[in-house]
Amino acid sequence: MTMFGQAAAVTMWPSMAAAFGQTIAYYRGENSVSVTAIKTDPSTVEANEYGVIVHAEANDFLLLAADLIISETTITPTEDDYIKIGSNEYKISPVGEGFFSYEDPAQTIIRVNTRKVT
């Protein structure tokens, strides 16, 4: 995303979240926080680390980094975290170099990488 696109995303976040966002529950162990997130379109993962073909639905979630507060501490996603929307569960999973990435230079919007579990 270009610097202009990143700045526009931050400026437009309230409108984007109102139009496309949904409330999710973000879990770390027994603790959770409800936040507004925008779920991206699913993609398919086709091979595991051994080259074996698998089928898994991957989704990214966009949310405000400042909203990820659990036990009075701002957190960043790790592999044991997960997201719940109704009966669907999404495990935080690494894509490329990590479990998440920032969408803007000011690190306001975070993209959380997940795969659908249930």
Secondary structure, DSSP 4 states (H G I P E B T S, - for coil): --HHHHHHHHHHHHHHHHHH-EEEEEEETTEEEEEEEEEPPPEEEEE-TTS-EEEEEEEEEEEEGGG-EETTEE----TT-EEEETTEEEEE--BTTBSEEESSTT--EEEEEEEE--
